[in-house]
Amino acid sequence: MPMEEKGISSGIEPTAADAYSNGKEYSTMETGKVSPPGYEGAAAPNRRKSSAVNPQLLEGELFDDRYETTKRGLKSRHAQMIAIGGTMGTGLFVSTGQTLAYGGPAFILGAFCLMSFLIWCIITAITEVAAYLPTPGSSMNLFGYRYVSRSMGFAMGWLYFYSLGILVPYEITAAGLVIDYWKPPVNIAVWITIMAIVIIGLNALPVRFYGETEFWFASTKVIMVCGLLLVSFIIFLGGAPTHDRLGFRYWHNPGAANTLLASGNTGRFIALLYTWALAAFPFTFAPELVVVTGGEMQNPRRNLPIAARRYIFRLLFFYIGTVLAIGCIVPSNDPDLTNGGAGAGSSPYVIGIKRAGIKVLPSIINAGIIISAWSAGNSFLYLSSRSLYSLALSGNAPSFFKACTKSGVPYRAVIASSLFAALAYLNVGDSASKVFNWFVALTNTSGFISWICCCIVYLRFRKACMAQRVEVPYHSKIQPFGAWFALFCFTILLLINGFTVFWPKEWSAATFLTDYIGIPIFVAIYVGHRIYARHDSWAHDPLEVDLITGLPQVIAEERPMKEYSSRPRAIVASIWE
């Protein structure tokens, strides 16, 4: 099977993947399983001293005949569009206003450029892992279980389950608050109910329906961002009704960089760090969505690398382009950025367009933000349910959650994850909304923890591939250095996430817990499982890591690319199919 990019190893000896793709058995252990190079001549019973995952047990869990399994119903166009805009929600369209207010246009641009590079490091790393063995239940927690340790897979899986589950009511509530922009005579609970029913209903349908709705949701977001960037450029040049040519005026007054908690260079440094930490929110769990779709994607070993290579355009155009635009059309000292009211009132795009005297567009933008929040909630529920499903496949959750419908929907996992949506009703009352904010606080550090773990999983996977001389269908030239750099940076971000609380006169126990409560929860989950699995090694021996189980099934499901008689038809097919 042709490689998408140069693999890790180009040794002369055939690899395990080559053996399967050529229909030949490379080497066998006593169990009769095909094993990667490095296993030959060793007695099978002695191969598990490092407590690496037993391949027979793993195959029994992944391909359990007692249960239906997920289906590969996502087409290439679904995968590409989900990768572009699946989790693009209120974090990009609303929360960037607060980030601009704290940092100023230069700092928010610099922070987003750095964050985009770090996310590029993450997406290339985890795509290399996922494209090799995109089995049913494909997720980073399943790969953590296979390539690092059982405890790593356990902790990552439950982190994803509760964090992503809590983000579902967060996005539903955000959409409801945006609707409040029009002051409708309807209680927000009604909008919460409607959106929750639609999101849960879409996830209860076969995955091809989720893929189709996300395709159109994401397409709408892409069109909206393109339109907003065009409008921003027109305002920049003075084409708005006010005919005021802004240019880079707001970079000079109120200034390109703000200060925070102190004056001078110290204040600017604090503002830069705080802006960097805030800039991570719009990216949270976006790379992981690409990996999860691999388990239900057609031809994942070909389509996942395509999605990864195109991801850079999403980062450059949508994220960096957005913050550059809002830094030009809105001054960072505009009070509406932090006090514009809940929802769309604080959206920098809405503020900038209103300042330019354009009266119709704000309502259109708000409609787009509602669709974005709805879409993000839909994706978060999909991710949460699939994380629970993969936990069950790895034996880290009751096998009860492995059950799927005949059309491949893990309905019990979907029902369990859907229960989080009820938390949105806490926002109906003022006092109850404080409880909801505490739940959301659990997710503040989840993105950083996830990305740190993703780097560890990738580095252990790569070490195993090199030790066993296994080639992979995708490898980026920035790896493994990108993974090491991202690991270092996200560790810093995890520690400075709420560092301003330690500043003199800024201490607040509530704020401290809000910013850091996620860390001890994850550590407790991990340490608790380590105590349970105290006889396991901290990490699997690279030679003992199972790089085979599920590979023949994945390769057997791959289909060759269709050939077309004309280039125009091939281009259309590549976009639509």
N, C-alpha and C positions, 0 to 999 in steps of 0.2 A: 504493500500500500504506500503510495508516494507520501513523503513528508511535506508538511506545509512550510516548515522552515528547518534550518539545520538543527539536528538534535544535539543532546548533551554529549553523546559519545559517538564516535565514528570508527570504533574499533573494527578489526578485521573479522572477529568472531561474530556469528549471527546472534541476534538478541532474541529474547523470549517473544517479543512482539512480532519479529520477523518470522519466527517459527510458526506462530499461529496464522499470520497473514499468508504464508506460503502453504498452509495446510499440512505442515509437518510437525512432528513432536520433537521438541528440542532435547529435553532430558526429563526423566521421571524420578520421583521419590518412591518410596515403598507404597505410598497410597495410590500411585498411578497418576497423580497430578503432574502437570507440566510445571517445571520449576525454572527459574532464571539461572543464568550462568553463575557459578560460585556454589551451587548446591550439589553438584555432582560428587559422588563418592562419599557422601555423608549419610549416615544412617538417619532415617526419618525421625525415629523417636527422640533423637538428640538435638533436633533442630529448633526446639522451642525453649531452650534454657533462658532466653531473654524475655520470655513471656510475650513475644510478639503474637499478633492475632492468629489464631489457628485457622488455616485456609478452609478446612472442611467445615468448621463451625461458621465461618464467615459466609461461605457459599450457601450453607443451609439457611442462614438468616436472610441473605439478599434474594435468594431464589426459592423461597419457602412455598412449596406446592399447596399448602393449606390455604393460602391467600392469593387473591388476585394482586397484580402489581400495577404500578403506574405505566402509562402508555406514552409512546413518543408521538405526541400530537402537535408539537410546536414546529412550524415550518421555519425555514431560514429567515424569511422576512419578519416573522414574529420575533425570533431571537435577536435580530439586528436592531429592531425598533425598541424592544424591551431594554436592550443594552443602552440605547441612546437616551431613552426618557422614562424608563420604568419607575424609578423612585424620585423623579424630578417633581417636587411638590412645593409646599409653602416655605421650605427651607431656602429655596432659591429666590422665590418671587416676593416673599414677605420678610423673612428673617435677615436678609442681606441689608435691609434698611438700618437695623440696629447695629450691625457690624460696621457699616459706613459711618454711623454717628460716633462710634467709639474710636475708630482708627483714622478716618479721613480717606480720600480717594487713593492716595499713594499706598498707604498701608494695606487697604483692602485689596488692591490690585496685586501687590507683592505677596500677600498672604494666600490669595487664591492661585497665584502662579506656583508657589511652593506646594500648596495642597494638591494642585492638579498633577504636579510631577510625582508626588508621593503616591497618589491614587493610581497613576500610571504604573509605578513600580509594583503596587499591589495587584492590579488587574493582570499584568503580564505574568506575575508569579503564580497567582492562583489559577489562571487559565492553563498554564503549563501543567499544573497538577490535575486539573479537571479534565483536560482534553485527552490525557492518557487513559484514564479509566472512568468514563462517565456512566457508571452503573445506575440502576434505579436507586433513588434516594440520594443522588449526588448532592453533596453539600460539604462545606469545609469542616463541619464537625465529624462527618463520616470519614473524611480524609485524615483528620486529626487522630481519630480512633485507629485507622489503619497504619499510618506512617509515623506517628509520634508515640502515643500511649493511650491506653483505655481511659485514663483519667482526663487527658486532654480532650478527647472526643466527648466525654460525658459533660465536662464543664462548658465547652463551647456550645454544645447542643442545647443545654438548658438556658444558657445566656441568650442564644438566638430566639428560643421559644418565648421567653417572657419579655425580652426587649422589643422584639418585632411585634409581639401581640399587643403590648402597651402602645406602640406607635400607631396601631390601627385606630383606636378611639381618639388619639391625638390629631390625626389627619381628618377624621370625621368632624371633630369639634372645630378644627380650623376652618373647614369648609362651611360649617354652620355659622361661624362668626363672620365669614366673608359675606354670606347671604344677608346678615344683619346690616350690611352697608346700605342696603336699600330700605331699611326700617320697615320690614313687612309686619303686618298685624298677626303674626303667627309665632307661637312659642318655639324656641330653638329645638326643643325636644322633638317636634314634628320633623324637622329637617334631619336631625340625628337618626331618627327611626327610618326615614326613607333611605338615607344613604347607607345605613348599616344593612338594611334588607337587600339592597342592590349588590353591595360588596360581598356579602355572605352568599347570596344567590349565584353570583358569577363564579365564586370559588367552589360552589357545589356542583357546577356543571363540568363536563369533560374539559381537559386542559386546552383543547383547541379553541374553546369559546373564550377562556381566559386570554389566550394568545391573540385572538382576533380583537377582543375589546381593548386590550393593551396596545395593540397595533394602532388602532384608531385614536385611543387616548393619547398615546405618545406622539402620533402624527399631528394631532391638534396642538400639543405643547410645542412641538418643533416649529410649526407654522406660526404660533403665537410669539415665540422667542424671535424668530426671523422678522416678524412684523414689528416687534418692540425695538429691536436693534435698528431697523430702518427708520422708525419714527424718531428714535433717539438721535440718529445721524442727522435727520432733517432739523430737529430742534437745535442740535449742535451748530448747524450752519445758518440758523436764523430763519428757517422756513416755517416756523409755527405762526399762529395768528398774531402773536405779540411782535413778530419780526425782530426779536432780540437775539442777536448772534452770540451764543454763549461761549463757544470754543472751550478752552480750558480755564475759563474765568474762575471757577470754584476751586481750582488747584492753587490759585493765588489768594483768593479771598472767599472763604475763611482760611484756606491753606491746604496743602497737600497732606500734611501729617498732623494729627491731633496729639494732645498730651492727656495723661490719665493719672490721677492721684498725686502727681508731683509736677513740677515745672521743669522746663529745660530738657536736656537730653535724657535725664532719668525718666521724666514723664512720657517722653516719646517712646523710649524703650519699653516701658510698661504697656503703653497703648499698642505697640507692635505685637508684643507677646499675647496680649488679650485678644487682639484682632485675629491673630493666627489661630488661637484656640476656638474662637467663634466661627471662623471660616470652615471648620470641619463639619459643621452640622448639615449643610446641604448635600454633602457627599456620603452621609452615614448609610451604610449597608448597600450602597449602590453596586460596588464590585461583586459582592456576594450573590446578588440576584442573578448575575450572568452564570455563575457556577451552578446554582440550583436548577436553572432551566436546562442545564446539560443533561440531567437525568430524564427529561421528558422531551428532548429535542431530537429531530430527525438528523441523522449524520453528524453527531456532536463532535467527532474527532476532526471533522472538516469545518463545521460552522462555528464552533467555539473560537478557534484561532482567528477566523474572519472577524467575529465580533470584537475580539481583543485588539486587533490591528486598527479597527475603525474607531475604537474608544477614544483615541487621542483627539479626534476631531470633535467629539462631544465636549471634552474638557476645554479645548481651545476656544471653540465657537460659543458654546452655551454658557459655560461658567466664567471664563476669563472675559469673554465678550460682554456678558451681562454686567459684571462689576465695573468694567471700563466705561460702559454706557451710563450706568446710574451715577458714577462719580463725576460725569460731565453735566448731567441734567438736574442734579439735586445737590444743594450745598450740605455739607455734613453737619451744619449747625441748625438745620431746619427742625423745629420742635416736633413736627408730625412724625419724624422718623422713630421717635421713642414715645410720643404721646398722641399719635394719630388715632388712637382707639384700637380695639381688638380687631384682628382680621386685616382686610385689605386697606384700611385707612392708613396703615403704617408701611404699605408697599412702596418702595422707592419709585417704581415705575408709575404708579398712580399719582404719587406726589409730584413727580417731575412733569408729567403730562398735564396735570391740573395747573401747575405753575406756568406752563407754556400757553395756557388759555384754550386748550382743546377740551371740549365739554363732553363729547360722546364717548371717546375712547376709554375713560376710566371704568365705565360700566361693562364694556366689552372685555377689558382686562380682568375685571373681577369674575366674570363668567369663566374666563380661561383659568383663573386661579382655583376656582371651585372644581373644575374638571381635573386640574393638576393634583389637588388634595385628594379627590375621589380616587384617581388613578394610583397615587402613592399608597393610600389605604388599602386598595385592592392588591397591590404588590406586596405590601407588608404582611397581609393576611396569608397570601400564597407562601411567602417565605417562612412565616411562623409555623404554618401547618406542615410544610415539607421538612422543616427542622425537626419537628416532633416525629414525623414519619421516619426520618433517617435515624433518629435516636432509637426508635423501635427496631429498625433493621440491624443496628449494631448491638442490640441487647441492652441498651442503656435506658430504655423505657419499656413499659409493658408491651408484649407482642399484640395486645388488644388493639394498639394503634397502627398495626401493619395492615389492617383490613382495608381493602379498596373495593370500589364498585367494579362492575364488568367493564366500564368505560375508563377505569384507571384513576378514579378520584379517591384519595385516602380520607374517606368521609368522617371517620371517627377523629382523626387528627384535625380536620377542618372544623368540626363541631367544637372540639376542645379549644382551639385557637380563637374561634368566633366568640367565645364567652368573654374575651377581653373587651369586645365592642361595647358591652354593657357599662363599662367604666365611663363612657362618654356622657352618660346621664348624670354623672356627678357634677358636671358643669352647669346643670340647670339651676342649682342653688349656689349662692355665694359661699356659704360655709363648706359645702361639699366639694366645691371646686378646689379648695386648698388640699383636700385629700387626693384629688386627681393629680394635682401638681407634684405631690410626693411620689406618686406612681411614675410620672414622667421623669422625675429626678433619677429614678433607677436606671434610666437609659442614657443619662448624660455622658457617662464614660464608656458605654457599651461599644461604641464605634471604635474607639482607640484600643480597647481590650481585644476586640475582634481582629483588628488589623495587625496587632502585635502577634496574636496567635496564628494568623494567616502566614506571616513571615516565618514563624517557627516551623509550621507545617511544611511550607515550601522548602526551607533549607534542609529539613530532615528527608523529605521526598527526594530532593536532588542528590543528597548524599547516598541514599539507597540506590538510586539509578546509576550513579557513578560506580558504586561498589559492585553492583551486579551487571554493569556494562549494558544497561538498557537504554535504548533510544526512545525519545518522546516525539509525538507528532508536531509539537510547537515549542519553540524556545526563543526568548528574546535576548538580544545582545546586551541589554542592560542588567541581566541577571548573571550571577547572584548578588552583584554589588548593590543593585537597586533594593533588594530585599533587606540587606544589612543596613543600608541607609534609612529605609523606611522604618525598620525595627528600632533604630536609634531615635529617630525623630518622633515616632508615635509614643515611645516610652517617655520622652520629655513632655509631650503634649498631655499625656495621661497625668503626669505629676503636676503640671502647671495649669490644669483645666480650671481650677478655682483659686489660683494663687493670690488674687487680690484680697481674699478674705483674711490673709495673714498680714496685710498692711496695717500699720498703726491706725487705730480708731475705726477700722473696717471689719473687725472681728464680729462674726455672728454664727452661733452654733447651728442655726437653721440653714444658713447659706453653706456652711462647711459640709453639713450632711447632704445637702442637695447636690453639691459638686463632686463629692467623693464617696457617697454611700455605695455606688456600684462596684467599687474596687473590693471592699471586704466581702461583699456578697459573692462575687466571682471566686475570690480566694477561698471562701468557706466551702463553696461547692466543689472546687478542685481538691482542697485538702481533705474534705470529707470522703471523697472517692479514693484518694490516695491511701487513707487509713483503711478503707474497705479492701483496696487492692494493694496492700502493703508489700506483698511478695513480688509485685511487678517491678521491673526496672523503671527508671525515670523516663527512659526513651528506648524504643526498640533498637536492637542492633541492626545497622544498615543491611547486613547480609541476611538477616532474618525477616526483614520486611516483606510482606506478601504483595508482590507486584503482578500476580497472575490471576487470582480469583476474579472472575467476571470478565476478563479480557476476551476470551473466545466468544462469549455472548455479545459483547459490544461490537467486536469486529464483524461478527456474522450479520449484525443488524445494519451495518454500513451499506449504503447503496452508491454505485458509481454516479458521477455527474452526468446529467443528460446532455446529449449533443444536439445542437440546433443547426439548421441549414444556413441561416443567415445571422450576421452579427447583431442586427437590431433585435431580432427575436431572442437572442441569447442575453442581451442587456435587459430587456423587459422581463425575461424569466428570472434573471438574477435578482431583480428588484422585487418582483411579485411572489415568487415561489420561495 
